[in-house]
Amino acid sequence: MVGCGKPKPQAAFDPCEIARQLDPHCGWTPHWNHTSGRVNAIDGTKTEFLSLDSTDADGTAGGRLSYAELQICLEQGKLCGNNSVGVGVTVHGMVDPVNYESRFSTPVRLRFDEDKPSRQTWGITDSQEALFPHGGQNQFLLQLIRHKTLVLEFSYYEKAPRTVTFDLSGLNDSLKSLGIDIEAEVAARKALERTMESTDREKKNAAIEAFVGAHTEIGKNIAAQIEHCKNKNFPTDFCWEPADRSGPWGPFPTVAIATKYAMEHYKEHN
C-alpha cells in the first residue's frame, strides 16, 4: 500500500541524558581507560597511559561535578621515571602544601580495602593540581594490583580534607593486555635477590675458611662473630661483634681484614 511502511524504531530512553550535564558519571561504571600516548621520534620510546576516574566527586566546576583521576604512566612497559610521574592522582584545584618551604609536598591519608589507614607525605606536581607518592612507585603500583579499593584523603588549598575512592578492579588484566606482568617481574626480582644473598654468604664462608683454616680455635670463634654491619651506612662492609659485647668494631672491607683485626685485638687484651 502506498505510504505504508515499518515505523522507525525509537531511540532507547536514556534517563541520564539531562542529568549527565551536571554529573558526567550518571550511568557510569568504573573502568580503566588506555591512551596510546606518544612515540619519541628520535629513539622510538613509546609512552602510554592507564587512567581511572574516582567513584565519588572531588569537587564542582561551573555547577558540574568533577572527578579525580588515578593515572599510570608507562614507558616501554615500565613505569615512567626521570621527570615524569609514574603513578599519580589528578584533581581539580590547587593541592594544599605542607608549608611554603615544602610547597611541593602534601600530607595524605590512604587506605587499601579494609586495611588500616596510613599517613604519608606525597609530592605535588608543578601544575599544583596532581599529587603522587614519593619514591617506591613500583611498590605502590603493586599495592594497586593486589587490592580492590583505594581511598585517598587530601586537601585543596585552605580547604578541609576530602576523600576520593577508586575501584581498582581490572588493573592487572589491563596491564597484561599491554604485555606487562607486574607480579611476574616482582617474583623474578626477588629470585635474583635471593641468589645474590646466597652468593654473598658463600663468599663470606669461603673467606672465613680460607683465613682461619690454619689458625687456632680462638680464630674460628672470632670469625663466627663477624657479620655484615648493621649500620645502614656500611651495607657491604663487615663488623666484628665480640661475645663480651664490647663492639661492634668496624667497618672492614673484607672478612679477612676484620678477622685479622679481631685476633690482634684479642691477643692484646688477653
C-alpha positions in Angstrom: 0.0 0.0 0.0 1.1 3.5 -0.8 2.5 5.3 2.2 2.8 2.3 4.3 6.0 1.1 5.8 7.6 -0.1 9.0 7.7 2.6 11.7 11.2 3.8 12.6 12.5 2.4 15.9 12.5 4.9 18.7 15.9 5.5 20.4 16.2 3.9 23.8 15.3 6.1 26.6 18.4 7.5 28.4 17.5 8.5 32.0 20.9 10.2 32.3 20.7 12.4 29.2 19.9 15.5 31.1 21.4 14.5 34.4 24.8 14.0 32.7 25.1 17.7 32.1 25.5 18.1 35.9 27.0 14.7 36.7 29.1 13.1 33.9 29.1 9.9 35.9 25.4 9.3 35.7 25.1 5.7 34.5 28.8 5.3 34.6 30.7 2.2 35.8 34.3 2.1 36.9 36.8 1.1 34.2 40.4 1.6 33.1 41.0 3.8 30.1 44.0 3.2 27.8 45.6 6.0 26.0 48.3 5.3 23.4 50.2 8.4 24.2 53.2 9.2 22.0 56.3 7.7 20.3 59.6 9.5 20.6 60.7 10.5 17.0 64.4 10.1 17.9 64.6 6.8 19.8 61.2 5.3 19.3 60.4 5.2 23.0 56.7 4.5 23.5 54.7 6.2 26.2 51.1 5.2 27.1 48.7 5.7 30.0 46.1 3.9 32.0 43.6 6.1 33.9 40.7 5.5 36.2 38.1 8.0 37.5 37.2 8.1 41.2 33.7 6.8 42.1 33.0 9.9 44.1 33.3 13.6 43.1 36.3 15.7 44.1 34.6 19.0 43.6 32.4 21.0 41.3 33.2 23.3 38.4 30.5 25.6 36.9 27.9 23.7 38.8 29.1 20.4 37.3 30.6 17.6 39.3 34.3 16.8 38.7 36.1 13.5 39.5 39.7 12.8 40.4 41.7 10.6 38.0 44.2 8.0 39.0 46.8 7.8 36.2 49.6 5.3 35.5 52.3 6.4 33.0 54.2 3.6 31.2 57.3 3.9 29.1 58.4 0.8 27.2 56.4 -1.3 29.5 57.9 0.2 32.7 56.7 3.0 35.0 57.7 6.4 33.7 60.6 7.9 35.6 63.0 10.8 35.4 60.9 14.0 35.2 57.6 12.1 34.7 55.2 10.8 37.4 54.8 7.1 37.2 51.6 6.9 39.3 49.6 9.9 40.4 46.2 11.4 41.1 45.0 14.5 39.2 42.3 16.6 40.9 40.5 19.8 40.1 42.1 22.5 42.2 45.3 23.6 43.9 46.5 20.9 46.4 47.3 22.2 49.8 51.1 22.0 50.5 52.8 21.2 53.8 54.1 24.8 54.0 55.8 27.4 51.8 59.2 25.7 52.2 57.7 22.4 51.3 55.3 23.7 48.7 55.7 20.6 46.5 54.7 18.1 49.3 51.3 17.4 50.9 50.1 15.3 53.7 47.6 12.5 52.8 46.0 9.5 54.3 45.2 6.4 52.4 43.5 3.0 52.9 43.5 -0.1 50.7 40.4 -2.3 51.1 39.8 -2.8 54.8 43.5 -2.3 55.8 44.4 0.3 58.5 44.7 3.8 57.2 48.3 5.1 56.8 49.6 8.7 56.8 52.1 9.6 54.1 53.6 12.7 52.5 53.1 12.8 48.8 54.6 15.1 46.1 52.8 17.8 44.2 53.4 18.4 40.5 54.4 21.8 39.1 50.7 22.3 38.0 49.7 22.1 41.7 46.7 20.0 40.6 48.2 16.5 40.9 49.7 14.5 43.7 51.8 11.4 43.8 53.6 9.0 46.2 57.2 10.0 46.9 59.6 7.2 45.9 58.7 3.5 45.8 56.2 4.0 42.9 56.8 0.4 41.7 55.8 -0.8 45.2 52.7 1.4 45.1 51.7 0.0 41.7 52.0 -3.4 43.2 49.7 -2.4 46.0 47.1 -1.1 43.5 47.2 -4.5 41.7 46.8 -6.5 44.9 43.8 -4.6 46.2 40.3 -3.8 45.1 39.8 -0.3 46.5 41.9 2.7 47.3 40.5 5.6 49.4 42.7 8.7 49.4 42.3 11.7 51.7 43.9 15.0 50.6 43.2 18.7 50.9 42.7 21.6 48.5 44.4 24.8 49.4 43.0 26.2 52.6 40.1 23.7 52.5 39.0 20.8 54.8 40.3 17.4 53.9 38.2 15.3 51.5 38.3 11.7 50.2 38.1 10.1 46.8 37.6 6.4 46.2 39.0 4.3 43.3 37.6 0.9 42.3 40.8 -0.8 41.3 39.2 -3.9 39.7 40.7 -5.0 36.4 44.0 -3.2 36.7 46.1 -6.4 36.5 44.2 -7.5 33.4 44.6 -4.1 31.8 48.4 -4.2 32.3 48.6 -7.7 31.0 46.7 -6.7 27.9 49.7 -4.3 27.3 52.2 -7.1 27.8 53.1 -6.1 31.4 53.0 -8.7 34.2 54.0 -6.8 37.4 53.6 -9.9 39.7 56.0 -11.9 37.4 58.5 -9.1 37.4 58.4 -8.9 41.2 58.9 -12.7 41.5 61.8 -12.6 39.2 63.4 -9.7 41.1 63.0 -11.5 44.4 64.5 -14.6 43.0 67.6 -12.6 41.8 67.9 -11.0 45.3 67.8 -14.5 46.9 70.5 -15.7 44.5 72.7 -12.7 45.3 72.2 -13.2 49.0 73.2 -16.8 48.7 76.3 -15.9 46.7 77.3 -13.3 49.3 77.0 -15.9 52.1 79.1 -18.4 50.1 81.8 -15.8 49.5 81.8 -14.9 53.2 82.1 -18.5 54.3 84.8 -19.2 51.8 86.8 -16.2 53.0 86.4 -17.3 56.6 87.5 -20.8 55.9 90.5 -19.7 53.8 91.7 -17.3 56.5 91.2 -19.3 59.7 91.5 -22.8 58.4 95.1 -23.0 59.7 94.6 -20.9 62.8 93.6 -21.6 66.3 90.2 -22.4 67.7 90.0 -18.9 69.0 90.3 -17.6 65.5 87.4 -19.7 64.3 85.3 -18.4 67.2 86.1 -14.8 66.3 85.3 -15.4 62.6 81.9 -16.6 63.6 81.2 -13.2 65.3 81.8 -11.3 62.0 78.7 -10.2 60.0 77.7 -7.5 57.6 77.5 -4.3 59.5 74.1 -3.4 60.8 74.7 0.3 60.2 72.9 1.2 57.0 75.8 3.5 56.0 78.0 0.5 55.5 75.8 -2.2 53.9 78.6 -4.1 52.1 81.2 -3.9 54.9 81.8 -6.2 57.8 81.8 -5.7 61.6 83.0 -7.7 64.5 80.7 -8.1 67.4 82.7 -9.9 70.2 80.9 -12.1 72.8 81.7 -9.7 75.6 79.6 -7.1 73.8 82.3 -4.5 73.7 81.7 -4.0 70.0 80.7 -3.7 67.3 84.1 -3.0 65.7 84.4 -1.9 62.1 83.6 -1.3 59.4 86.1 -3.5 57.5 86.1 -4.0 53.7 86.6 -7.8 53.9 86.0 -10.7 56.3 89.8 -11.5 56.3 90.7 -8.0 57.5 88.0 -8.0 60.1 89.2 -11.4 61.4 92.8 -10.3 61.5 92.0 -7.2 63.4 89.8 -9.1 65.9 92.6 -11.7 66.5 95.2 -9.0 67.2 92.7 -7.2 69.5 92.2 -10.5 71.3 95.9 -11.1 71.8 96.4 -7.5 73.2 93.7 -7.8 75.8 94.1 -11.4 76.9 
